[in-house]
Amino acid sequence: MDWACRLLGLSEDFLNASGLGGGVIQTTASESLLVAIIAARSLYRRNHLEVPVEKLVIYVTTQTHSLGVKAGLILDIPVRVLEVEADDEYSLRGETLRAALEEDTKNGLVPLVVVATVGTTNTGAIDNIPEIQNVVKDYPQLWVHIDAAWAGSALACPELREKLHLNSINEFADSFCTNFHKWGLVNFDASTLWFRNRHHLTEALDVTPPFLRTKYTEDSKKIFQPTIHERSTADGYSVSFRRRIPQL
């Protein structure tokens, strides 16, 4: 996962070797977002138990993959779908997001997660991530997930990184997902998911019973395999990666 992180030019903050960030393989981008929202919800709820889940809001656009709405249905968290315009190349603009955040906050709701897309399934649209970055500075509790399932592999090409807003992604995204079983030419299923702070995920999903706890399992710097789908572990894809990419 660290090799793939470097291949895409992601910040060293996302490396497992950083001791704080880290990556894990899920089955699909839908599952990756679901896991990211679980981490975001757990992080917020630990400090705000008085806020009911129905007050939380997930933000997607009319071009976002159905994964956003599905995650809301599964987790019973309201989803607000924001309109994007053809004149903006179906990109989520900062002013659209800010207006929604201000309206919901005024109505007593709590913005929890915004899903920004790099390469929508419908049109290949790229959300205006620098503008989104500028907006979320005023909402420190807002988790930013980058869904680059379709176009994320293009970050391996340095000449495309500016167009795909890599610098902004590296500066403020909380989680990032791309599917190597798409342009990465790796066999399905290999949805790679990185966290800037992996402990938000391990603390949310760790249900290891006392009789299985050891010094090793308690040290999340040595192992990072939290997943809903037990088959999704990094070791299982080493052969596939090597077959497709000789440099490995």
Contacts in CASP RR format, 6 or more apart in sequence:
PFRMAT RR
TARGET T0000
AUTHOR 0000-0000-0000
METHOD contacts of the structure
MODEL  1
MDWACRLLGLSEDFLNASGLGGGVIQTTASESLLVAIIAARSLYRRNHLE
VPVEKLVIYVTTQTHSLGVKAGLILDIPVRVLEVEADDEYSLRGETLRAA
LEEDTKNGLVPLVVVATVGTTNTGAIDNIPEIQNVVKDYPQLWVHIDAAW
AGSALACPELREKLHLNSINEFADSFCTNFHKWGLVNFDASTLWFRNRHH
LTEALDVTPPFLRTKYTEDSKKIFQPTIHERSTADGYSVSFRRRIPQL
1 16 0 8 1.000
1 22 0 8 1.000
1 23 0 8 1.000
1 24 0 8 1.000
1 25 0 8 1.000
1 192 0 8 1.000
1 194 0 8 1.000
1 234 0 8 1.000
2 15 0 8 1.000
2 16 0 8 1.000
2 17 0 8 1.000
2 22 0 8 1.000
3 248 0 8 1.000
4 180 0 8 1.000
4 192 0 8 1.000
4 241 0 8 1.000
5 14 0 8 1.000
5 15 0 8 1.000
5 22 0 8 1.000
5 23 0 8 1.000
5 194 0 8 1.000
6 15 0 8 1.000
7 156 0 8 1.000
8 152 0 8 1.000
8 153 0 8 1.000
8 155 0 8 1.000
8 156 0 8 1.000
8 178 0 8 1.000
9 155 0 8 1.000
9 156 0 8 1.000
9 161 0 8 1.000
9 166 0 8 1.000
9 170 0 8 1.000
10 155 0 8 1.000
10 166 0 8 1.000
10 169 0 8 1.000
10 170 0 8 1.000
10 176 0 8 1.000
10 194 0 8 1.000
11 170 0 8 1.000
11 171 0 8 1.000
11 196 0 8 1.000
12 18 0 8 1.000
13 20 0 8 1.000
13 21 0 8 1.000
13 170 0 8 1.000
13 196 0 8 1.000
14 21 0 8 1.000
14 22 0 8 1.000
14 23 0 8 1.000
14 176 0 8 1.000
14 194 0 8 1.000
14 195 0 8 1.000
14 196 0 8 1.000
15 21 0 8 1.000
15 22 0 8 1.000
16 22 0 8 1.000
16 23 0 8 1.000
16 198 0 8 1.000
16 224 0 8 1.000
19 221 0 8 1.000
20 196 0 8 1.000
20 197 0 8 1.000
20 198 0 8 1.000
20 199 0 8 1.000
21 194 0 8 1.000
21 195 0 8 1.000
21 196 0 8 1.000
21 197 0 8 1.000
21 198 0 8 1.000
22 194 0 8 1.000
22 195 0 8 1.000
22 198 0 8 1.000
22 224 0 8 1.000
23 192 0 8 1.000
23 193 0 8 1.000
23 194 0 8 1.000
23 195 0 8 1.000
23 198 0 8 1.000
23 224 0 8 1.000
23 234 0 8 1.000
24 192 0 8 1.000
24 193 0 8 1.000
24 198 0 8 1.000
24 201 0 8 1.000
24 224 0 8 1.000
24 225 0 8 1.000
24 226 0 8 1.000
24 227 0 8 1.000
24 232 0 8 1.000
24 234 0 8 1.000
25 190 0 8 1.000
25 191 0 8 1.000
25 192 0 8 1.000
25 193 0 8 1.000
25 227 0 8 1.000
25 232 0 8 1.000
25 233 0 8 1.000
25 234 0 8 1.000
25 237 0 8 1.000
26 32 0 8 1.000
26 35 0 8 1.000
26 177 0 8 1.000
26 189 0 8 1.000
26 191 0 8 1.000
26 192 0 8 1.000
26 193 0 8 1.000
26 227 0 8 1.000
26 228 0 8 1.000
26 229 0 8 1.000
26 232 0 8 1.000
27 189 0 8 1.000
27 191 0 8 1.000
27 229 0 8 1.000
27 231 0 8 1.000
27 232 0 8 1.000
28 67 0 8 1.000
28 179 0 8 1.000
28 189 0 8 1.000
28 191 0 8 1.000
29 65 0 8 1.000
29 67 0 8 1.000
29 147 0 8 1.000
29 149 0 8 1.000
29 177 0 8 1.000
29 179 0 8 1.000
29 191 0 8 1.000
30 65 0 8 1.000
30 66 0 8 1.000
30 67 0 8 1.000
30 68 0 8 1.000
30 70 0 8 1.000
30 71 0 8 1.000
31 191 0 8 1.000
31 228 0 8 1.000
31 229 0 8 1.000
32 147 0 8 1.000
32 149 0 8 1.000
32 175 0 8 1.000
32 177 0 8 1.000
32 191 0 8 1.000
32 193 0 8 1.000
33 67 0 8 1.000
33 68 0 8 1.000
33 71 0 8 1.000
33 115 0 8 1.000
33 145 0 8 1.000
33 147 0 8 1.000
33 177 0 8 1.000
34 67 0 8 1.000
34 70 0 8 1.000
34 71 0 8 1.000
34 74 0 8 1.000
34 75 0 8 1.000
34 228 0 8 1.000
35 193 0 8 1.000
35 201 0 8 1.000
35 205 0 8 1.000
35 226 0 8 1.000
35 227 0 8 1.000
35 228 0 8 1.000
36 113 0 8 1.000
36 143 0 8 1.000
36 145 0 8 1.000
36 174 0 8 1.000
36 175 0 8 1.000
36 177 0 8 1.000
36 193 0 8 1.000
36 195 0 8 1.000
36 201 0 8 1.000
37 58 0 8 1.000
37 71 0 8 1.000
37 72 0 8 1.000
37 75 0 8 1.000
37 77 0 8 1.000
37 112 0 8 1.000
37 113 0 8 1.000
37 143 0 8 1.000
37 145 0 8 1.000
38 75 0 8 1.000
38 201 0 8 1.000
38 204 0 8 1.000
38 205 0 8 1.000
39 143 0 8 1.000
39 175 0 8 1.000
39 195 0 8 1.000
39 200 0 8 1.000
39 201 0 8 1.000
39 204 0 8 1.000
39 205 0 8 1.000
40 112 0 8 1.000
40 113 0 8 1.000
40 143 0 8 1.000
40 145 0 8 1.000
40 174 0 8 1.000
40 200 0 8 1.000
41 53 0 8 1.000
41 56 0 8 1.000
41 75 0 8 1.000
41 77 0 8 1.000
41 112 0 8 1.000
41 204 0 8 1.000
42 200 0 8 1.000
42 203 0 8 1.000
42 204 0 8 1.000
43 143 0 8 1.000
43 200 0 8 1.000
43 203 0 8 1.000
43 204 0 8 1.000
44 51 0 8 1.000
44 56 0 8 1.000
44 110 0 8 1.000
44 112 0 8 1.000
44 141 0 8 1.000
44 143 0 8 1.000
45 51 0 8 1.000
45 53 0 8 1.000
48 110 0 8 1.000
51 110 0 8 1.000
53 75 0 8 1.000
53 76 0 8 1.000
53 77 0 8 1.000
54 76 0 8 1.000
54 77 0 8 1.000
54 78 0 8 1.000
55 108 0 8 1.000
55 109 0 8 1.000
55 110 0 8 1.000
56 77 0 8 1.000
56 78 0 8 1.000
56 109 0 8 1.000
56 110 0 8 1.000
56 112 0 8 1.000
57 77 0 8 1.000
57 78 0 8 1.000
57 79 0 8 1.000
57 80 0 8 1.000
57 104 0 8 1.000
57 109 0 8 1.000
57 110 0 8 1.000
57 111 0 8 1.000
57 112 0 8 1.000
58 68 0 8 1.000
58 71 0 8 1.000
58 72 0 8 1.000
58 77 0 8 1.000
58 78 0 8 1.000
58 79 0 8 1.000
58 80 0 8 1.000
58 112 0 8 1.000
58 113 0 8 1.000
58 114 0 8 1.000
58 115 0 8 1.000
59 79 0 8 1.000
59 80 0 8 1.000
59 82 0 8 1.000
59 97 0 8 1.000
59 100 0 8 1.000
59 101 0 8 1.000
59 111 0 8 1.000
59 113 0 8 1.000
59 114 0 8 1.000
59 115 0 8 1.000
60 68 0 8 1.000
60 69 0 8 1.000
60 79 0 8 1.000
60 80 0 8 1.000
60 81 0 8 1.000
60 82 0 8 1.000
60 115 0 8 1.000
61 81 0 8 1.000
61 82 0 8 1.000
61 83 0 8 1.000
61 84 0 8 1.000
61 90 0 8 1.000
61 92 0 8 1.000
61 117 0 8 1.000
61 127 0 8 1.000
62 81 0 8 1.000
62 82 0 8 1.000
62 83 0 8 1.000
62 84 0 8 1.000
62 90 0 8 1.000
63 84 0 8 1.000
63 90 0 8 1.000
63 117 0 8 1.000
63 120 0 8 1.000
63 122 0 8 1.000
63 123 0 8 1.000
63 125 0 8 1.000
64 81 0 8 1.000
64 115 0 8 1.000
64 117 0 8 1.000
64 120 0 8 1.000
64 147 0 8 1.000
65 117 0 8 1.000
65 120 0 8 1.000
65 121 0 8 1.000
65 147 0 8 1.000
65 149 0 8 1.000
67 115 0 8 1.000
67 147 0 8 1.000
68 79 0 8 1.000
68 115 0 8 1.000
69 79 0 8 1.000
69 81 0 8 1.000
71 77 0 8 1.000
71 79 0 8 1.000
72 78 0 8 1.000
72 79 0 8 1.000
77 112 0 8 1.000
78 109 0 8 1.000
80 100 0 8 1.000
80 104 0 8 1.000
82 92 0 8 1.000
82 96 0 8 1.000
82 97 0 8 1.000
82 100 0 8 1.000
83 96 0 8 1.000
84 90 0 8 1.000
84 91 0 8 1.000
84 92 0 8 1.000
84 93 0 8 1.000
84 96 0 8 1.000
84 125 0 8 1.000
88 128 0 8 1.000
89 123 0 8 1.000
89 125 0 8 1.000
89 126 0 8 1.000
90 120 0 8 1.000
90 122 0 8 1.000
90 123 0 8 1.000
90 124 0 8 1.000
90 125 0 8 1.000
91 125 0 8 1.000
91 126 0 8 1.000
91 127 0 8 1.000
91 128 0 8 1.000
92 116 0 8 1.000
92 117 0 8 1.000
92 127 0 8 1.000
92 128 0 8 1.000
92 132 0 8 1.000
93 128 0 8 1.000
93 131 0 8 1.000
94 128 0 8 1.000
94 131 0 8 1.000
94 132 0 8 1.000
94 134 0 8 1.000
94 135 0 8 1.000
95 131 0 8 1.000
97 114 0 8 1.000
97 131 0 8 1.000
97 132 0 8 1.000
97 135 0 8 1.000
98 135 0 8 1.000
101 111 0 8 1.000
101 135 0 8 1.000
101 138 0 8 1.000
101 139 0 8 1.000
101 142 0 8 1.000
104 110 0 8 1.000
104 111 0 8 1.000
105 111 0 8 1.000
110 141 0 8 1.000
111 139 0 8 1.000
111 141 0 8 1.000
111 142 0 8 1.000
112 141 0 8 1.000
112 142 0 8 1.000
112 143 0 8 1.000
113 142 0 8 1.000
113 143 0 8 1.000
113 144 0 8 1.000
113 145 0 8 1.000
114 132 0 8 1.000
114 136 0 8 1.000
114 142 0 8 1.000
114 143 0 8 1.000
114 144 0 8 1.000
114 145 0 8 1.000
115 145 0 8 1.000
115 147 0 8 1.000
116 127 0 8 1.000
116 129 0 8 1.000
116 132 0 8 1.000
116 144 0 8 1.000
116 145 0 8 1.000
116 146 0 8 1.000
116 147 0 8 1.000
116 173 0 8 1.000
117 125 0 8 1.000
117 126 0 8 1.000
117 127 0 8 1.000
117 146 0 8 1.000
117 147 0 8 1.000
117 148 0 8 1.000
118 126 0 8 1.000
118 127 0 8 1.000
118 129 0 8 1.000
118 146 0 8 1.000
118 147 0 8 1.000
118 148 0 8 1.000
118 150 0 8 1.000
118 151 0 8 1.000
118 152 0 8 1.000
118 164 0 8 1.000
118 165 0 8 1.000
118 169 0 8 1.000
119 125 0 8 1.000
119 126 0 8 1.000
119 148 0 8 1.000
119 150 0 8 1.000
119 151 0 8 1.000
119 152 0 8 1.000
120 126 0 8 1.000
120 150 0 8 1.000
121 150 0 8 1.000
124 150 0 8 1.000
124 151 0 8 1.000
126 151 0 8 1.000
126 163 0 8 1.000
126 164 0 8 1.000
126 165 0 8 1.000
128 165 0 8 1.000
129 146 0 8 1.000
129 165 0 8 1.000
129 168 0 8 1.000
129 169 0 8 1.000
130 165 0 8 1.000
130 168 0 8 1.000
132 144 0 8 1.000
132 168 0 8 1.000
133 168 0 8 1.000
133 171 0 8 1.000
133 172 0 8 1.000
136 142 0 8 1.000
136 144 0 8 1.000
136 172 0 8 1.000
143 174 0 8 1.000
143 175 0 8 1.000
144 172 0 8 1.000
144 173 0 8 1.000
144 174 0 8 1.000
144 175 0 8 1.000
145 173 0 8 1.000
145 174 0 8 1.000
145 175 0 8 1.000
145 176 0 8 1.000
145 177 0 8 1.000
146 169 0 8 1.000
146 173 0 8 1.000
146 175 0 8 1.000
146 176 0 8 1.000
146 177 0 8 1.000
147 177 0 8 1.000
148 155 0 8 1.000
148 164 0 8 1.000
148 176 0 8 1.000
148 177 0 8 1.000
148 178 0 8 1.000
149 177 0 8 1.000
149 178 0 8 1.000
149 179 0 8 1.000
149 182 0 8 1.000
149 191 0 8 1.000
150 179 0 8 1.000
150 182 0 8 1.000
150 183 0 8 1.000
151 164 0 8 1.000
151 178 0 8 1.000
151 183 0 8 1.000
152 164 0 8 1.000
152 178 0 8 1.000
152 183 0 8 1.000
153 178 0 8 1.000
153 179 0 8 1.000
153 180 0 8 1.000
153 182 0 8 1.000
153 183 0 8 1.000
153 184 0 8 1.000
154 160 0 8 1.000
154 164 0 8 1.000
154 183 0 8 1.000
155 161 0 8 1.000
155 164 0 8 1.000
155 166 0 8 1.000
155 178 0 8 1.000
161 167 0 8 1.000
169 176 0 8 1.000
173 196 0 8 1.000
174 195 0 8 1.000
174 196 0 8 1.000
174 197 0 8 1.000
174 200 0 8 1.000
175 193 0 8 1.000
175 194 0 8 1.000
175 195 0 8 1.000
175 196 0 8 1.000
176 193 0 8 1.000
176 194 0 8 1.000
177 191 0 8 1.000
177 192 0 8 1.000
177 193 0 8 1.000
177 194 0 8 1.000
178 191 0 8 1.000
178 192 0 8 1.000
179 190 0 8 1.000
179 191 0 8 1.000
179 192 0 8 1.000
180 186 0 8 1.000
180 190 0 8 1.000
180 191 0 8 1.000
180 192 0 8 1.000
180 237 0 8 1.000
180 241 0 8 1.000
181 187 0 8 1.000
181 188 0 8 1.000
181 189 0 8 1.000
181 190 0 8 1.000
181 191 0 8 1.000
184 244 0 8 1.000
185 244 0 8 1.000
186 237 0 8 1.000
186 240 0 8 1.000
186 241 0 8 1.000
186 244 0 8 1.000
187 240 0 8 1.000
189 232 0 8 1.000
190 237 0 8 1.000
190 240 0 8 1.000
195 201 0 8 1.000
198 220 0 8 1.000
198 224 0 8 1.000
199 220 0 8 1.000
201 226 0 8 1.000
202 220 0 8 1.000
202 224 0 8 1.000
202 226 0 8 1.000
205 226 0 8 1.000
205 228 0 8 1.000
206 226 0 8 1.000
208 217 0 8 1.000
216 222 0 8 1.000
216 223 0 8 1.000
217 223 0 8 1.000
225 233 0 8 1.000
225 234 0 8 1.000
227 233 0 8 1.000
238 248 0 8 1.000
241 248 0 8 1.000
242 248 0 8 1.000
END
